[in-house]
Amino acid sequence: MTRAAPRFSEDEQVILFEGDCLDLLSRLPDETMQLVVTSPPYNLGKSYERKSALDSYLEWQDKVIEACIRVLHPGGSICWQVGNFVQAGAIVPLDIALYPSFARRGLKLRNRIVWHFEHGLHCSRRLSGRHETILWFTKTESYFFDLDAIRVPQKYLGKKYFKGPKAGQYSCNPLGKNPGDVWAIPNVKNNHVEKTLHPCQFPVELVERLVLSMTRRGDWVLDPFAGVGSALVAALKNERRAVGAELSPEYCLIAKERISQCASGFLKSRPMNQPIYDPGKAGRALTTRPTPHMRQLSLPEAFIEQGAQK
Ligand SMILES: C[S@@+](CC[C@H](N)C(=O)[O-])C[C@H]1O[C@@H](n2cnc3c(N)ncnc32)[C@H](O)[C@@H]1O
C-alpha cells in the first residue's frame, strides 16, 4: 500500500515519494492524473521553506505547474490552493500572481473558490486574513464534474412554487443545493481533530469536496506538495488512488501513519458538512466576561440598588 516508490506504477493504490516534486513529476506518465490538488509553500519563510525573491518563487511555481499540466488527464482538474505572499506588510495574493501560469497554457478557470476560516494571525495594521482561495482549472471543455456528489442541505426543503405550471410542486432539489464558491471550513489549528505538527495542513473535508466532485472511484489524485498527506487520505477515504511528493522526512512519516490509519478505518477526520462549532450556542463560559465596571469597582449591593432608583 504505502511506499516511497522510486517509480510510478498503475498497480499501486497510494504512492508517497519522499523527495522533490519535480523529480516525482518527471517520473509520471502523460495525462494520467484526474485531479491535481495542492497547497504549495507561499514563500513566507515557514519552517518548511526558504524565502526567495518573488520572481524566482513564481518561476519555480511555473515549472511545477507546467509539469502538473503535462500529467493531467484531458478531462481532469487542477486545484491550486494559495493565500498571500507578504513583504514588509504589503500583500501579494498568490492566486493573482499564479493565474497566468495556467491561462497561458490554455487552462480554463472554472471557479475561484473562497475558503473562509475563523482562526489565524491577528493583524494590527491591516484586517486579519480570514480567507484563502482555490483556483479550479480544467484542461479542456469536456471535464468531469459531479455536482450531485457534493450538494449541501437546502434551507427551505418544504418550499413550493406558488404560481405557473409547477404551482404546488416542491421547488428545491431534494438532493440538496450547490455549495457555492464560498466555503466556510475550519482551518486545522490546535483544537482540530486532524492537527499534526505540520503548521499548515489541509482540512481533509476541504479536499474531499474536490475529490468527490472532480473524480470517479479508482481515479488518480496527485498532490505535489503532500505535507502530512491530507489530500492523499481524502482521496483514499473515497476509494480513489493517490500519489504525492514531500521533501520533509518528518512529514512523510506522519503522512504514512495517516495513510495506514485511513486504510484501517481509524483516521481521525472532521466529517464533511458538520456545522461549525459555535461556543456561544454551546454555552461555554468563556464567551462572556464581567463588564470592566462590575469587575473593577465591585460595589456593595445596597449602593447599586440606590443608584438604580435615581
Ligand atoms: C503548505 S504545505 C502543504 C501541506 C499539505 N497540504 C498538508 O495537508 O499537509 C507545503 C509542503 O510542501 C513541502 N515542499 C516544499 N518544497 C517542496 C518540493 N520541492 N517538493 C515536495 N515538497 C515540497 C513542504 O515541506 C510542505 O510540507
The ligand as an SDF file (V2000), in Angstrom:
LIG
                    3D

 27 29  0  0  0  0  0  0  0  0999 V2000
    1.6350   24.2620    2.5060 C   0  0  0  0  0  0  0  0  0  0  0  0
    2.4420   22.7730    2.8370 S   0  0  0  0  0  0  0  0  0  0  0  0
    1.2760   21.5770    2.2730 C   0  0  0  0  0  0  0  0  0  0  0  0
    0.5960   20.8720    3.4040 C   0  0  0  0  0  0  0  0  0  0  0  0
   -0.3670   19.7970    2.9260 C   0  0  0  0  0  0  0  0  0  0  0  0
   -1.4420   20.3490    2.1290 N   0  0  0  0  0  0  0  0  0  0  0  0
   -0.9470   19.0190    4.1210 C   0  0  0  0  0  0  0  0  0  0  0  0
   -2.1730   18.9720    4.2690 O   0  0  0  0  0  0  0  0  0  0  0  0
   -0.1840   18.5270    4.9310 O   0  0  0  0  0  0  0  0  0  0  0  0
    3.6690   22.6780    1.6120 C   0  0  0  0  0  0  0  0  0  0  0  0
    4.5470   21.4490    1.7510 C   0  0  0  0  0  0  0  0  0  0  0  0
    5.3970   21.3730    0.6080 O   0  0  0  0  0  0  0  0  0  0  0  0
    6.6360   20.7800    1.0160 C   0  0  0  0  0  0  0  0  0  0  0  0
    7.6280   21.1350   -0.0330 N   0  0  0  0  0  0  0  0  0  0  0  0
    8.3020   22.2900   -0.2080 C   0  0  0  0  0  0  0  0  0  0  0  0
    9.0560   22.2400   -1.3300 N   0  0  0  0  0  0  0  0  0  0  0  0
    8.8330   21.0210   -1.8850 C   0  0  0  0  0  0  0  0  0  0  0  0
    9.3050   20.3720   -3.0530 C   0  0  0  0  0  0  0  0  0  0  0  0
   10.1670   20.9760   -3.8860 N   0  0  0  0  0  0  0  0  0  0  0  0
    8.8680   19.1290   -3.3320 N   0  0  0  0  0  0  0  0  0  0  0  0
    7.9980   18.4920   -2.4770 C   0  0  0  0  0  0  0  0  0  0  0  0
    7.5290   19.0500   -1.3470 N   0  0  0  0  0  0  0  0  0  0  0  0
    7.9370   20.3020   -1.0520 C   0  0  0  0  0  0  0  0  0  0  0  0
    6.8860   21.3730    2.3940 C   0  0  0  0  0  0  0  0  0  0  0  0
    7.7530   20.5720    3.1620 O   0  0  0  0  0  0  0  0  0  0  0  0
    5.4570   21.4470    2.9550 C   0  0  0  0  0  0  0  0  0  0  0  0
    5.1660   20.3150    3.7470 O   0  0  0  0  0  0  0  0  0  0  0  0
  1  2  1  0
  2  3  1  0
  2 10  1  0
  3  4  1  0
  4  5  1  0
  5  6  1  0
  5  7  1  0
  7  8  2  0
  7  9  1  0
 10 11  1  0
 11 12  1  0
 11 26  1  0
 12 13  1  0
 13 14  1  0
 13 24  1  0
 14 15  1  0
 14 23  1  0
 15 16  2  0
 16 17  1  0
 17 18  1  0
 17 23  2  0
 18 19  1  0
 18 20  2  0
 20 21  1  0
 21 22  2  0
 22 23  1  0
 24 25  1  0
 24 26  1  0
 26 27  1  0
M  CHG  2   2   1   9  -1
M  END
$$$$
